[in-house]
Amino acid sequence: MFKLNLEGIYNFLDWRNYAQTFAPQIKVIHQKLHQDQHLKEKYLGWL
């Protein structure tokens, strides 16, 4: 049980590091999508 809890904590820390690393890039992409309507429509078409 304790081992599983430790693994959960490590996974959470890894996720936080991932989010902190990529959040600025995602924010920039998000801003570009708002600025460029054509690019936004193209991106939404991929979803």
PDBQT receptor file of N, H, CA, C and O in Angstrom, charges set to zero:
ATOM      1  N   MET A   1       0.837  -1.203   0.000  1.00  0.00    +0.000 N 
ATOM      2  CA  MET A   1       0.000   0.000   0.000  1.00  0.00    +0.000 C 
ATOM      3  C   MET A   1       0.873   1.254   0.000  1.00  0.00    +0.000 C 
ATOM      4  O   MET A   1       0.651   2.178  -0.782  1.00  0.00    +0.000 OA
ATOM      5  N   PHE A   2       1.862   1.272   0.882  1.00  0.00    +0.000 N 
ATOM      6  H   PHE A   2       2.042   0.521   1.518  1.00  0.00    +0.000 HD
ATOM      7  CA  PHE A   2       2.742   2.429   0.968  1.00  0.00    +0.000 C 
ATOM      8  C   PHE A   2       3.532   2.601  -0.325  1.00  0.00    +0.000 C 
ATOM      9  O   PHE A   2       3.778   3.722  -0.772  1.00  0.00    +0.000 OA
ATOM     10  N   LYS A   3       3.928   1.469  -0.922  1.00  0.00    +0.000 N 
ATOM     11  H   LYS A   3       3.728   0.559  -0.558  1.00  0.00    +0.000 HD
ATOM     12  CA  LYS A   3       4.669   1.536  -2.182  1.00  0.00    +0.000 C 
ATOM     13  C   LYS A   3       3.811   2.175  -3.279  1.00  0.00    +0.000 C 
ATOM     14  O   LYS A   3       4.302   2.991  -4.059  1.00  0.00    +0.000 OA
ATOM     15  N   LEU A   4       2.529   1.801  -3.333  1.00  0.00    +0.000 N 
ATOM     16  H   LEU A   4       2.130   1.139  -2.698  1.00  0.00    +0.000 HD
ATOM     17  CA  LEU A   4       1.640   2.368  -4.335  1.00  0.00    +0.000 C 
ATOM     18  C   LEU A   4       1.472   3.865  -4.114  1.00  0.00    +0.000 C 
ATOM     19  O   LEU A   4       1.421   4.637  -5.072  1.00  0.00    +0.000 OA
ATOM     20  N   ASN A   5       1.384   4.279  -2.844  1.00  0.00    +0.000 N 
ATOM     21  H   ASN A   5       1.425   3.652  -2.066  1.00  0.00    +0.000 HD
ATOM     22  CA  ASN A   5       1.239   5.707  -2.554  1.00  0.00    +0.000 C 
ATOM     23  C   ASN A   5       2.474   6.476  -3.014  1.00  0.00    +0.000 C 
ATOM     24  O   ASN A   5       2.358   7.568  -3.571  1.00  0.00    +0.000 OA
ATOM     25  N   LEU A   6       3.658   5.905  -2.779  1.00  0.00    +0.000 N 
ATOM     26  H   LEU A   6       3.752   5.018  -2.326  1.00  0.00    +0.000 HD
ATOM     27  CA  LEU A   6       4.886   6.569  -3.222  1.00  0.00    +0.000 C 
ATOM     28  C   LEU A   6       4.913   6.690  -4.743  1.00  0.00    +0.000 C 
ATOM     29  O   LEU A   6       5.304   7.727  -5.279  1.00  0.00    +0.000 OA
ATOM     30  N   GLU A   7       4.498   5.633  -5.436  1.00  0.00    +0.000 N 
ATOM     31  H   GLU A   7       4.181   4.790  -5.001  1.00  0.00    +0.000 HD
ATOM     32  CA  GLU A   7       4.474   5.687  -6.900  1.00  0.00    +0.000 C 
ATOM     33  C   GLU A   7       3.511   6.771  -7.372  1.00  0.00    +0.000 C 
ATOM     34  O   GLU A   7       3.798   7.474  -8.340  1.00  0.00    +0.000 OA
ATOM     35  N   GLY A   8       2.369   6.912  -6.696  1.00  0.00    +0.000 N 
ATOM     36  H   GLY A   8       2.136   6.341  -5.909  1.00  0.00    +0.000 HD
ATOM     37  CA  GLY A   8       1.407   7.942  -7.052  1.00  0.00    +0.000 C 
ATOM     38  C   GLY A   8       1.997   9.332  -6.873  1.00  0.00    +0.000 C 
ATOM     39  O   GLY A   8       1.780  10.221  -7.697  1.00  0.00    +0.000 OA
ATOM     40  N   ILE A   9       2.753   9.513  -5.779  1.00  0.00    +0.000 N 
ATOM     41  H   ILE A   9       2.930   8.791  -5.110  1.00  0.00    +0.000 HD
ATOM     42  CA  ILE A   9       3.393  10.809  -5.517  1.00  0.00    +0.000 C 
ATOM     43  C   ILE A   9       4.425  11.103  -6.597  1.00  0.00    +0.000 C 
ATOM     44  O   ILE A   9       4.484  12.220  -7.111  1.00  0.00    +0.000 OA
ATOM     45  N   TYR A  10       5.238  10.109  -6.945  1.00  0.00    +0.000 N 
ATOM     46  H   TYR A  10       5.189   9.201  -6.527  1.00  0.00    +0.000 HD
ATOM     47  CA  TYR A  10       6.251  10.322  -7.983  1.00  0.00    +0.000 C 
ATOM     48  C   TYR A  10       5.593  10.648  -9.321  1.00  0.00    +0.000 C 
ATOM     49  O   TYR A  10       6.060  11.523 -10.051  1.00  0.00    +0.000 OA
ATOM     50  N   ASN A  11       4.508   9.944  -9.641  1.00  0.00    +0.000 N 
ATOM     51  H   ASN A  11       4.128   9.234  -9.049  1.00  0.00    +0.000 HD
ATOM     52  CA  ASN A  11       3.802  10.221 -10.899  1.00  0.00    +0.000 C 
ATOM     53  C   ASN A  11       3.251  11.637 -10.898  1.00  0.00    +0.000 C 
ATOM     54  O   ASN A  11       3.283  12.321 -11.920  1.00  0.00    +0.000 OA
ATOM     55  N   PHE A  12       2.743  12.078  -9.746  1.00  0.00    +0.000 N 
ATOM     56  H   PHE A  12       2.717  11.522  -8.916  1.00  0.00    +0.000 HD
ATOM     57  CA  PHE A  12       2.206  13.433  -9.651  1.00  0.00    +0.000 C 
ATOM     58  C   PHE A  12       3.318  14.457  -9.847  1.00  0.00    +0.000 C 
ATOM     59  O   PHE A  12       3.122  15.456 -10.539  1.00  0.00    +0.000 OA
ATOM     60  N   LEU A  13       4.481  14.221  -9.244  1.00  0.00    +0.000 N 
ATOM     61  H   LEU A  13       4.640  13.410  -8.682  1.00  0.00    +0.000 HD
ATOM     62  CA  LEU A  13       5.604  15.142  -9.396  1.00  0.00    +0.000 C 
ATOM     63  C   LEU A  13       6.082  15.172 -10.843  1.00  0.00    +0.000 C 
ATOM     64  O   LEU A  13       6.417  16.235 -11.367  1.00  0.00    +0.000 OA
ATOM     65  N   ASP A  14       6.114  14.005 -11.489  1.00  0.00    +0.000 N 
ATOM     66  H   ASP A  14       5.842  13.143 -11.063  1.00  0.00    +0.000 HD
ATOM     67  CA  ASP A  14       6.493  13.961 -12.906  1.00  0.00    +0.000 C 
ATOM     68  C   ASP A  14       5.509  14.761 -13.743  1.00  0.00    +0.000 C 
ATOM     69  O   ASP A  14       5.909  15.490 -14.651  1.00  0.00    +0.000 OA
ATOM     70  N   TRP A  15       4.211  14.625 -13.440  1.00  0.00    +0.000 N 
ATOM     71  H   TRP A  15       3.886  14.033 -12.702  1.00  0.00    +0.000 HD
ATOM     72  CA  TRP A  15       3.190  15.347 -14.186  1.00  0.00    +0.000 C 
ATOM     73  C   TRP A  15       3.360  16.845 -13.991  1.00  0.00    +0.000 C 
ATOM     74  O   TRP A  15       3.212  17.616 -14.939  1.00  0.00    +0.000 OA
ATOM     75  N   ARG A  16       3.673  17.271 -12.749  1.00  0.00    +0.000 N 
ATOM     76  H   ARG A  16       3.793  16.645 -11.979  1.00  0.00    +0.000 HD
ATOM     77  CA  ARG A  16       3.871  18.701 -12.484  1.00  0.00    +0.000 C 
ATOM     78  C   ARG A  16       5.079  19.224 -13.262  1.00  0.00    +0.000 C 
ATOM     79  O   ARG A  16       5.030  20.317 -13.826  1.00  0.00    +0.000 OA
ATOM     80  N   ASN A  17       6.151  18.452 -13.293  1.00  0.00    +0.000 N 
ATOM     81  H   ASN A  17       6.191  17.564 -12.835  1.00  0.00    +0.000 HD
ATOM     82  CA  ASN A  17       7.327  18.870 -14.059  1.00  0.00    +0.000 C 
ATOM     83  C   ASN A  17       6.989  18.976 -15.540  1.00  0.00    +0.000 C 
ATOM     84  O   ASN A  17       7.411  19.915 -16.216  1.00  0.00    +0.000 OA
ATOM     85  N   TYR A  18       6.233  18.017 -16.036  1.00  0.00    +0.000 N 
ATOM     86  H   TYR A  18       5.891  17.254 -15.488  1.00  0.00    +0.000 HD
ATOM     87  CA  TYR A  18       5.812  18.033 -17.437  1.00  0.00    +0.000 C 
ATOM     88  C   TYR A  18       4.971  19.269 -17.724  1.00  0.00    +0.000 C 
ATOM     89  O   TYR A  18       5.181  19.950 -18.727  1.00  0.00    +0.000 OA
ATOM     90  N   ALA A  19       4.019  19.555 -16.843  1.00  0.00    +0.000 N 
ATOM     91  H   ALA A  19       3.848  19.001 -16.028  1.00  0.00    +0.000 HD
ATOM     92  CA  ALA A  19       3.132  20.701 -17.043  1.00  0.00    +0.000 C 
ATOM     93  C   ALA A  19       3.924  22.006 -16.997  1.00  0.00    +0.000 C 
ATOM     94  O   ALA A  19       3.692  22.898 -17.812  1.00  0.00    +0.000 OA
ATOM     95  N   GLN A  20       4.852  22.122 -16.054  1.00  0.00    +0.000 N 
ATOM     96  H   GLN A  20       5.040  21.397 -15.392  1.00  0.00    +0.000 HD
ATOM     97  CA  GLN A  20       5.642  23.346 -15.937  1.00  0.00    +0.000 C 
ATOM     98  C   GLN A  20       6.550  23.526 -17.146  1.00  0.00    +0.000 C 
ATOM     99  O   GLN A  20       6.834  24.654 -17.550  1.00  0.00    +0.000 OA
ATOM    100  N   THR A  21       7.007  22.417 -17.724  1.00  0.00    +0.000 N 
ATOM    101  H   THR A  21       6.777  21.501 -17.396  1.00  0.00    +0.000 HD
ATOM    102  CA  THR A  21       7.911  22.494 -18.876  1.00  0.00    +0.000 C 
ATOM    103  C   THR A  21       7.158  22.922 -20.136  1.00  0.00    +0.000 C 
ATOM    104  O   THR A  21       7.658  23.730 -20.919  1.00  0.00    +0.000 OA
ATOM    105  N   PHE A  22       5.956  22.376 -20.327  1.00  0.00    +0.000 N 
ATOM    106  H   PHE A  22       5.550  21.720 -19.691  1.00  0.00    +0.000 HD
ATOM    107  CA  PHE A  22       5.258  22.575 -21.590  1.00  0.00    +0.000 C 
ATOM    108  C   PHE A  22       4.177  23.645 -21.546  1.00  0.00    +0.000 C 
ATOM    109  O   PHE A  22       3.703  24.081 -22.595  1.00  0.00    +0.000 OA
ATOM    110  N   ALA A  23       3.776  24.080 -20.342  1.00  0.00    +0.000 N 
ATOM    111  H   ALA A  23       4.162  23.725 -19.490  1.00  0.00    +0.000 HD
ATOM    112  CA  ALA A  23       2.710  25.082 -20.242  1.00  0.00    +0.000 C 
ATOM    113  C   ALA A  23       3.031  26.353 -21.021  1.00  0.00    +0.000 C 
ATOM    114  O   ALA A  23       2.150  26.861 -21.715  1.00  0.00    +0.000 OA
ATOM    115  N   PRO A  24       4.250  26.892 -20.941  1.00  0.00    +0.000 N 
ATOM    116  CA  PRO A  24       4.545  28.112 -21.711  1.00  0.00    +0.000 C 
ATOM    117  C   PRO A  24       4.377  27.905 -23.214  1.00  0.00    +0.000 C 
ATOM    118  O   PRO A  24       3.873  28.790 -23.906  1.00  0.00    +0.000 OA
ATOM    119  N   GLN A  25       4.791  26.753 -23.724  1.00  0.00    +0.000 N 
ATOM    120  H   GLN A  25       5.200  26.034 -23.162  1.00  0.00    +0.000 HD
ATOM    121  CA  GLN A  25       4.659  26.482 -25.154  1.00  0.00    +0.000 C 
ATOM    122  C   GLN A  25       3.191  26.371 -25.542  1.00  0.00    +0.000 C 
ATOM    123  O   GLN A  25       2.774  26.887 -26.580  1.00  0.00    +0.000 OA
ATOM    124  N   ILE A  26       2.403  25.691 -24.699  1.00  0.00    +0.000 N 
ATOM    125  H   ILE A  26       2.741  25.272 -23.856  1.00  0.00    +0.000 HD
ATOM    126  CA  ILE A  26       0.971  25.549 -24.972  1.00  0.00    +0.000 C 
ATOM    127  C   ILE A  26       0.305  26.917 -24.963  1.00  0.00    +0.000 C 
ATOM    128  O   ILE A  26      -0.563  27.199 -25.789  1.00  0.00    +0.000 OA
ATOM    129  N   LYS A  27       0.715  27.767 -24.022  1.00  0.00    +0.000 N 
ATOM    130  H   LYS A  27       1.420  27.538 -23.351  1.00  0.00    +0.000 HD
ATOM    131  CA  LYS A  27       0.147  29.118 -23.932  1.00  0.00    +0.000 C 
ATOM    132  C   LYS A  27       0.445  29.909 -25.197  1.00  0.00    +0.000 C 
ATOM    133  O   LYS A  27      -0.427  30.612 -25.708  1.00  0.00    +0.000 OA
ATOM    134  N   VAL A  28       1.675  29.801 -25.711  1.00  0.00    +0.000 N 
ATOM    135  H   VAL A  28       2.383  29.230 -25.296  1.00  0.00    +0.000 HD
ATOM    136  CA  VAL A  28       2.052  30.511 -26.936  1.00  0.00    +0.000 C 
ATOM    137  C   VAL A  28       1.222  30.007 -28.115  1.00  0.00    +0.000 C 
ATOM    138  O   VAL A  28       0.724  30.801 -28.913  1.00  0.00    +0.000 OA
ATOM    139  N   ILE A  29       1.074  28.692 -28.219  1.00  0.00    +0.000 N 
ATOM    140  H   ILE A  29       1.478  28.048 -27.570  1.00  0.00    +0.000 HD
ATOM    141  CA  ILE A  29       0.277  28.119 -29.309  1.00  0.00    +0.000 C 
ATOM    142  C   ILE A  29      -1.165  28.603 -29.209  1.00  0.00    +0.000 C 
ATOM    143  O   ILE A  29      -1.784  28.950 -30.214  1.00  0.00    +0.000 OA
ATOM    144  N   HIS A  30      -1.697  28.624 -27.974  1.00  0.00    +0.000 N 
ATOM    145  H   HIS A  30      -1.194  28.343 -27.157  1.00  0.00    +0.000 HD
ATOM    146  CA  HIS A  30      -3.073  29.068 -27.753  1.00  0.00    +0.000 C 
ATOM    147  C   HIS A  30      -3.249  30.516 -28.204  1.00  0.00    +0.000 C 
ATOM    148  O   HIS A  30      -4.247  30.850 -28.842  1.00  0.00    +0.000 OA
ATOM    149  N   GLN A  31      -2.285  31.375 -27.875  1.00  0.00    +0.000 N 
ATOM    150  H   GLN A  31      -1.474  31.104 -27.357  1.00  0.00    +0.000 HD
ATOM    151  CA  GLN A  31      -2.351  32.777 -28.278  1.00  0.00    +0.000 C 
ATOM    152  C   GLN A  31      -2.298  32.908 -29.805  1.00  0.00    +0.000 C 
ATOM    153  O   GLN A  31      -3.018  33.721 -30.385  1.00  0.00    +0.000 OA
ATOM    154  N   LYS A  32      -1.448  32.110 -30.448  1.00  0.00    +0.000 N 
ATOM    155  H   LYS A  32      -0.863  31.450 -29.977  1.00  0.00    +0.000 HD
ATOM    156  CA  LYS A  32      -1.339  32.163 -31.906  1.00  0.00    +0.000 C 
ATOM    157  C   LYS A  32      -2.643  31.727 -32.568  1.00  0.00    +0.000 C 
ATOM    158  O   LYS A  32      -3.049  32.282 -33.589  1.00  0.00    +0.000 OA
ATOM    159  N   LEU A  33      -3.296  30.720 -31.970  1.00  0.00    +0.000 N 
ATOM    160  H   LEU A  33      -2.965  30.270 -31.141  1.00  0.00    +0.000 HD
ATOM    161  CA  LEU A  33      -4.562  30.270 -32.532  1.00  0.00    +0.000 C 
ATOM    162  C   LEU A  33      -5.609  31.380 -32.467  1.00  0.00    +0.000 C 
ATOM    163  O   LEU A  33      -6.410  31.541 -33.388  1.00  0.00    +0.000 OA
ATOM    164  N   HIS A  34      -5.598  32.135 -31.385  1.00  0.00    +0.000 N 
ATOM    165  H   HIS A  34      -4.947  32.004 -30.637  1.00  0.00    +0.000 HD
ATOM    166  CA  HIS A  34      -6.557  33.231 -31.256  1.00  0.00    +0.000 C 
ATOM    167  C   HIS A  34      -6.251  34.341 -32.253  1.00  0.00    +0.000 C 
ATOM    168  O   HIS A  34      -7.166  35.003 -32.743  1.00  0.00    +0.000 OA
ATOM    169  N   GLN A  35      -4.976  34.549 -32.557  1.00  0.00    +0.000 N 
ATOM    170  H   GLN A  35      -4.232  34.011 -32.159  1.00  0.00    +0.000 HD
ATOM    171  CA  GLN A  35      -4.577  35.627 -33.458  1.00  0.00    +0.000 C 
ATOM    172  C   GLN A  35      -4.857  35.274 -34.913  1.00  0.00    +0.000 C 
ATOM    173  O   GLN A  35      -5.154  36.152 -35.723  1.00  0.00    +0.000 OA
ATOM    174  N   ASP A  36      -4.762  33.996 -35.242  1.00  0.00    +0.000 N 
ATOM    175  H   ASP A  36      -4.521  33.283 -34.584  1.00  0.00    +0.000 HD
ATOM    176  CA  ASP A  36      -4.883  33.573 -36.633  1.00  0.00    +0.000 C 
ATOM    177  C   ASP A  36      -6.130  32.691 -36.786  1.00  0.00    +0.000 C 
ATOM    178  O   ASP A  36      -6.098  31.502 -36.470  1.00  0.00    +0.000 OA
ATOM    179  N   GLN A  37      -7.215  33.280 -37.267  1.00  0.00    +0.000 N 
ATOM    180  H   GLN A  37      -7.241  34.246 -37.523  1.00  0.00    +0.000 HD
ATOM    181  CA  GLN A  37      -8.482  32.557 -37.374  1.00  0.00    +0.000 C 
ATOM    182  C   GLN A  37      -8.361  31.359 -38.328  1.00  0.00    +0.000 C 
ATOM    183  O   GLN A  37      -8.922  30.295 -38.065  1.00  0.00    +0.000 OA
ATOM    184  N   HIS A  38      -7.635  31.537 -39.422  1.00  0.00    +0.000 N 
ATOM    185  H   HIS A  38      -7.180  32.401 -39.634  1.00  0.00    +0.000 HD
ATOM    186  CA  HIS A  38      -7.476  30.443 -40.382  1.00  0.00    +0.000 C 
ATOM    187  C   HIS A  38      -6.750  29.267 -39.732  1.00  0.00    +0.000 C 
ATOM    188  O   HIS A  38      -7.153  28.116 -39.901  1.00  0.00    +0.000 OA
ATOM    189  N   LEU A  39      -5.677  29.557 -38.988  1.00  0.00    +0.000 N 
ATOM    190  H   LEU A  39      -5.350  30.493 -38.851  1.00  0.00    +0.000 HD
ATOM    191  CA  LEU A  39      -4.928  28.512 -38.305  1.00  0.00    +0.000 C 
ATOM    192  C   LEU A  39      -5.793  27.842 -37.254  1.00  0.00    +0.000 C 
ATOM    193  O   LEU A  39      -5.721  26.628 -37.060  1.00  0.00    +0.000 OA
ATOM    194  N   LYS A  40      -6.613  28.638 -36.576  1.00  0.00    +0.000 N 
ATOM    195  H   LYS A  40      -6.672  29.623 -36.733  1.00  0.00    +0.000 HD
ATOM    196  CA  LYS A  40      -7.508  28.089 -35.552  1.00  0.00    +0.000 C 
ATOM    197  C   LYS A  40      -8.479  27.096 -36.175  1.00  0.00    +0.000 C 
ATOM    198  O   LYS A  40      -8.691  26.006 -35.643  1.00  0.00    +0.000 OA
ATOM    199  N   GLU A  41      -9.072  27.481 -37.311  1.00  0.00    +0.000 N 
ATOM    200  H   GLU A  41      -8.900  28.367 -37.743  1.00  0.00    +0.000 HD
ATOM    201  CA  GLU A  41     -10.026  26.587 -37.977  1.00  0.00    +0.000 C 
ATOM    202  C   GLU A  41      -9.339  25.302 -38.441  1.00  0.00    +0.000 C 
ATOM    203  O   GLU A  41      -9.904  24.213 -38.345  1.00  0.00    +0.000 OA
ATOM    204  N   LYS A  42      -8.115  25.449 -38.943  1.00  0.00    +0.000 N 
ATOM    205  H   LYS A  42      -7.657  26.334 -39.021  1.00  0.00    +0.000 HD
ATOM    206  CA  LYS A  42      -7.358  24.283 -39.390  1.00  0.00    +0.000 C 
ATOM    207  C   LYS A  42      -7.062  23.356 -38.214  1.00  0.00    +0.000 C 
ATOM    208  O   LYS A  42      -7.206  22.139 -38.326  1.00  0.00    +0.000 OA
ATOM    209  N   TYR A  43      -6.646  23.940 -37.079  1.00  0.00    +0.000 N 
ATOM    210  H   TYR A  43      -6.530  24.929 -36.988  1.00  0.00    +0.000 HD
ATOM    211  CA  TYR A  43      -6.329  23.153 -35.887  1.00  0.00    +0.000 C 
ATOM    212  C   TYR A  43      -7.575  22.455 -35.362  1.00  0.00    +0.000 C 
ATOM    213  O   TYR A  43      -7.528  21.275 -35.013  1.00  0.00    +0.000 OA
ATOM    214  N   LEU A  44      -8.692  23.180 -35.304  1.00  0.00    +0.000 N 
ATOM    215  H   LEU A  44      -8.730  24.138 -35.587  1.00  0.00    +0.000 HD
ATOM    216  CA  LEU A  44      -9.928  22.588 -34.799  1.00  0.00    +0.000 C 
ATOM    217  C   LEU A  44     -10.395  21.460 -35.707  1.00  0.00    +0.000 C 
ATOM    218  O   LEU A  44     -11.075  20.537 -35.258  1.00  0.00    +0.000 OA
ATOM    219  N   GLY A  45     -10.031  21.532 -36.984  1.00  0.00    +0.000 N 
ATOM    220  H   GLY A  45      -9.478  22.281 -37.349  1.00  0.00    +0.000 HD
ATOM    221  CA  GLY A  45     -10.392  20.471 -37.903  1.00  0.00    +0.000 C 
ATOM    222  C   GLY A  45      -9.678  19.156 -37.601  1.00  0.00    +0.000 C 
ATOM    223  O   GLY A  45     -10.153  18.084 -37.978  1.00  0.00    +0.000 OA
ATOM    224  N   TRP A  46      -8.533  19.242 -36.919  1.00  0.00    +0.000 N 
ATOM    225  H   TRP A  46      -8.147  20.112 -36.613  1.00  0.00    +0.000 HD
ATOM    226  CA  TRP A  46      -7.784  18.025 -36.573  1.00  0.00    +0.000 C 
ATOM    227  C   TRP A  46      -8.381  17.315 -35.374  1.00  0.00    +0.000 C 
ATOM    228  O   TRP A  46      -8.160  16.118 -35.194  1.00  0.00    +0.000 OA
ATOM    229  N   LEU A  47      -9.135  18.033 -34.548  1.00  0.00    +0.000 N 
ATOM    230  H   LEU A  47      -9.315  19.005 -34.694  1.00  0.00    +0.000 HD
ATOM    231  CA  LEU A  47      -9.669  17.438 -33.309  1.00  0.00    +0.000 C 
ATOM    232  C   LEU A  47     -10.783  16.459 -33.597  1.00  0.00    +0.000 C 
ATOM    233  O   LEU A  47     -11.342  15.870 -32.672  1.00  0.00    +0.000 OA
TER     234      LEU A  47
